[in-house]
């Protein structure tokens, strides 16, 4: 059984309710890593086609195995790219990008140092990928579509960096400072 290490998985168990109320036909998982969220998206929304991207060939190899294990190769497509694939419109985009800032990277416990550096390091303030995702997501979301992004415990940092965005902070087992949601029209 594949066990995601993402708080987004908790929200997917609830089908992203109460926010996502329309049928999900196309979903995208940015920074897919092992593909766990892409697999969970496909299982959660059984009529959806799911795209999953990562810049790492080795991560995509693991994702490919997991997609195959769950017999989802017809519905989950894996693409090697730096964040977004070719321009398509999605009902839901999820992302668990690298968000650890430079200072915290140097202080990570041994358990986390086993992870690839590229999977964790989010730049000096941890928001390099969050900025890119927020900047491009409107071009990839359908009207009424939702962006769901995990940022660790970085709510204050995110809100300071983007004071004009009406973030919705989902309650997860780790609190209400780890995952935000934004609808396309609010980006």
C-alpha positions as CSV (number, residue, x, y, z in Angstrom):
1,X,0.0,0.0,0.0
2,X,1.2,3.5,-0.9
3,X,1.2,5.9,2.0
4,X,1.6,9.6,1.0
5,X,3.7,11.8,3.3
6,X,1.5,14.8,2.3
7,X,-1.2,16.5,4.2
8,X,-3.0,16.9,0.9
9,X,-3.8,13.2,1.1
10,X,-5.9,13.9,4.2
11,X,-7.9,16.4,2.2
12,X,-8.3,14.0,-0.7
13,X,-9.8,11.4,1.6
14,X,-12.6,14.0,2.0
15,X,-12.7,14.6,-1.8
16,X,-11.5,18.2,-1.2
17,X,-14.9,19.0,0.4
18,X,-16.3,21.5,1.0
19,X,-14.4,23.4,-1.7
20,X,-14.5,21.2,-4.7
21,X,-18.2,20.6,-5.5
22,X,-18.2,20.1,-9.3
23,X,-17.1,16.8,-11.0
24,X,-13.3,16.5,-11.4
25,X,-12.5,15.4,-15.0
26,X,-8.9,16.5,-15.2
27,X,-6.4,16.9,-12.3
28,X,-2.7,17.6,-12.1
29,X,-0.1,16.7,-9.5
30,X,2.9,19.0,-9.6
31,X,6.2,17.7,-8.1
32,X,4.8,14.2,-8.0
33,X,7.8,12.5,-6.6
34,X,6.7,8.9,-6.0
35,X,3.3,9.5,-7.6
36,X,1.4,9.0,-4.4
37,X,-0.8,12.0,-4.8
38,X,-1.4,11.3,-8.5
39,X,-2.5,7.8,-7.6
40,X,-4.7,9.1,-4.8
41,X,-6.2,11.7,-7.1
42,X,-7.1,9.0,-9.6
43,X,-8.6,6.8,-6.9
44,X,-10.5,9.7,-5.3
45,X,-11.9,11.0,-8.6
46,X,-12.5,7.8,-10.6
47,X,-13.6,9.6,-13.8
48,X,-10.7,12.0,-13.9
49,X,-7.6,11.9,-16.1
50,X,-4.6,12.8,-14.0
51,X,-1.4,14.4,-15.1
52,X,1.7,14.2,-12.9
53,X,4.9,16.1,-13.4
54,X,8.4,16.0,-11.9
55,X,11.8,17.1,-13.0
56,X,13.5,14.0,-11.6
57,X,13.8,10.9,-13.9
58,X,14.4,8.7,-10.9
59,X,11.3,10.0,-9.1
60,X,9.2,9.4,-12.2
61,X,10.6,5.9,-12.4
62,X,9.2,5.2,-8.9
63,X,5.9,7.0,-9.8
64,X,5.6,4.8,-12.9
65,X,5.9,1.6,-10.7
66,X,3.3,2.9,-8.3
67,X,0.9,3.9,-11.1
68,X,1.3,0.4,-12.6
69,X,0.8,-1.3,-9.2
70,X,-2.6,0.5,-8.9
71,X,-3.5,-0.3,-12.6
72,X,-3.9,3.4,-13.4
73,X,-1.6,3.7,-16.4
74,X,-4.6,4.5,-18.7
75,X,-5.7,7.4,-16.4
76,X,-2.4,8.8,-15.0
77,X,0.1,10.3,-17.3
78,X,3.6,11.1,-16.1
79,X,5.6,13.9,-17.6
80,X,9.2,15.0,-17.0
81,X,9.1,18.7,-16.8
82,X,9.9,21.6,-14.5
83,X,6.5,22.1,-12.9
84,X,3.8,22.5,-15.6
85,X,3.3,20.3,-18.6
86,X,2.0,21.6,-22.0
87,X,-0.9,23.9,-21.6
88,X,-4.1,22.1,-20.6
89,X,-7.0,23.1,-18.3
90,X,-7.5,21.3,-15.0
91,X,-10.3,21.2,-12.5
92,X,-7.8,20.6,-9.6
93,X,-4.1,21.1,-9.3
94,X,-2.3,19.8,-6.3
95,X,1.3,20.4,-5.4
96,X,3.7,19.4,-2.7
97,X,6.7,21.3,-3.9
98,X,10.0,21.7,-2.2
99,X,9.4,24.3,0.6
100,X,12.3,23.9,3.1
101,X,14.2,27.2,3.4
102,X,18.0,27.3,3.3
103,X,18.5,27.6,7.0
104,X,16.2,24.7,7.8
105,X,17.9,22.6,5.1
106,X,21.1,22.7,7.1
107,X,19.3,21.6,10.3
108,X,17.2,18.8,8.9
109,X,17.1,15.6,11.0
110,X,18.9,12.5,9.6
111,X,15.6,10.9,8.5
112,X,14.9,13.8,6.1
113,X,18.5,14.0,4.8
114,X,17.9,10.6,3.1
115,X,15.5,12.4,0.8
116,X,16.9,13.9,-2.4
117,X,17.9,17.5,-1.9
118,X,15.9,18.5,-4.9
119,X,12.7,17.2,-3.3
120,X,13.1,19.5,-0.2
121,X,15.1,22.6,-1.0
122,X,12.7,25.6,-1.7
123,X,15.4,28.3,-1.9
124,X,16.4,30.9,0.6
125,X,12.9,31.5,2.0
126,X,11.3,28.2,0.9
127,X,8.9,29.8,-1.5
128,X,10.8,29.6,-4.9
129,X,8.4,27.0,-6.2
130,X,5.3,28.4,-4.5
131,X,5.9,31.7,-6.4
132,X,6.2,29.9,-9.7
133,X,3.1,27.8,-9.1
134,X,1.0,30.8,-8.1
135,X,2.3,32.8,-11.1
136,X,1.3,30.1,-13.6
137,X,-1.6,28.2,-12.1
138,X,-4.3,30.5,-13.5
139,X,-3.2,29.6,-17.0
140,X,-3.8,25.9,-16.2
141,X,-7.0,26.0,-14.2
142,X,-10.5,25.8,-15.6
143,X,-12.9,28.5,-14.4
144,X,-13.9,27.5,-10.9
145,X,-10.9,25.2,-10.6
146,X,-8.9,24.8,-7.4
147,X,-5.2,25.0,-6.6
148,X,-4.1,23.0,-3.5
149,X,-0.5,23.5,-2.2
150,X,1.4,22.1,0.7
151,X,3.9,24.5,2.3
152,X,4.9,22.9,5.6
153,X,4.3,25.2,8.5
154,X,4.9,28.3,6.4
155,X,1.5,30.0,6.6
156,X,2.9,33.3,7.9
157,X,5.7,33.4,5.4
158,X,3.3,32.7,2.5
159,X,0.8,35.3,3.7
160,X,3.5,37.9,4.0
161,X,4.8,37.2,0.5
162,X,1.3,37.3,-1.0
163,X,-0.8,39.7,1.1
164,X,-3.4,40.2,-1.5
165,X,-4.4,36.6,-2.1
166,X,-7.4,35.2,-0.1
167,X,-5.8,32.0,1.0
168,X,-8.0,29.3,2.5
169,X,-6.0,27.3,5.0
170,X,-7.3,23.7,5.4
171,X,-7.3,22.1,8.8
172,X,-5.1,19.0,8.7
173,X,-3.7,16.7,11.4
174,X,-0.7,19.1,11.7
175,X,-2.9,22.3,12.1
176,X,-4.1,25.0,9.8
177,X,-0.8,26.3,8.5
178,X,0.4,23.6,6.1
179,X,-2.0,23.5,3.1
180,X,-3.7,26.3,1.3
181,X,-6.4,26.4,-1.4
182,X,-7.2,29.1,-3.9
183,X,-9.8,29.1,-6.6
184,X,-8.7,30.2,-10.1
185,X,-10.7,33.4,-9.9
186,X,-8.8,34.5,-6.7
187,X,-5.3,34.1,-8.3
